[in-house]
Amino acid sequence: MNALQAHLLREELTQALGLVNDSWHCPQSIFYQGWTHTQSWAAIDRWLIRSLYHPKLKPGMTWTEVERFLVLN
């Protein structure tokens, strides 16, 4: 597998976890909108994935509840 394939595979599999949007804010992130050769998760990527599946983050929470969760975790 070459670097391009490794990048695309990691990005698509990560987005399949439920984090489907990209961003222009963190060039080191697998979620960066622009083209990169990133082949590993940045610290912010790992944090996003852990947060998404954290047992205290539940469907139906208000934005205030989510903000409180994000600040505390």
TAURRA-V484142 format. One record per residue. OMEGA is omega in radians with two decimals (NA if undefined). NEAR is the number of other ideal C-beta (glycine too) atoms within 8 Angstrom. Layout:
# TAURRA-V484142
omega: <OMEGA | OMEGA>
near: <NEAR | NEAR>
This chain:
# TAURRA-V484142
omega: <3.12 | -3.06 | 3.13 | 3.13 | 3.13 | 3.12 | -3.09 | 3.13 | 3.13 | -3.12 | -3.08 | 3.10 | 3.10 | 3.12 | 3.09 | 3.08 | 3.12 | 3.12 | -2.91 | -3.09 | 3.03 | -3.10 | 3.04 | -2.96 | -3.03 | -3.11 | -3.14 | -3.07 | 3.04 | -3.13 | -3.12 | -3.08 | 3.13 | -3.11 | 3.05 | 3.05 | -3.12 | 3.14 | 3.10 | 3.12 | 2.99 | 3.12 | -3.13 | 3.09 | 3.12 | 3.12 | 3.13 | -3.13 | 3.10 | -3.13 | -3.12 | -3.08 | 3.12 | -3.09 | 3.14 | 3.08 | -2.99 | 3.04 | 3.10 | 3.11 | 3.07 | 3.11 | 3.12 | 3.11 | 3.12 | 3.10 | 3.12 | 3.10 | -3.09 | 3.13 | -3.07 | -3.09 | NA>
near: <4 | 5 | 7 | 7 | 8 | 10 | 12 | 8 | 9 | 13 | 11 | 8 | 8 | 13 | 9 | 6 | 9 | 5 | 10 | 4 | 5 | 6 | 9 | 6 | 4 | 9 | 6 | 8 | 12 | 11 | 14 | 13 | 6 | 6 | 2 | 8 | 6 | 12 | 7 | 6 | 9 | 11 | 6 | 9 | 12 | 9 | 8 | 10 | 12 | 8 | 11 | 10 | 8 | 9 | 4 | 6 | 10 | 5 | 3 | 3 | 9 | 5 | 6 | 6 | 8 | 10 | 8 | 8 | 13 | 8 | 6 | 5 | 7>
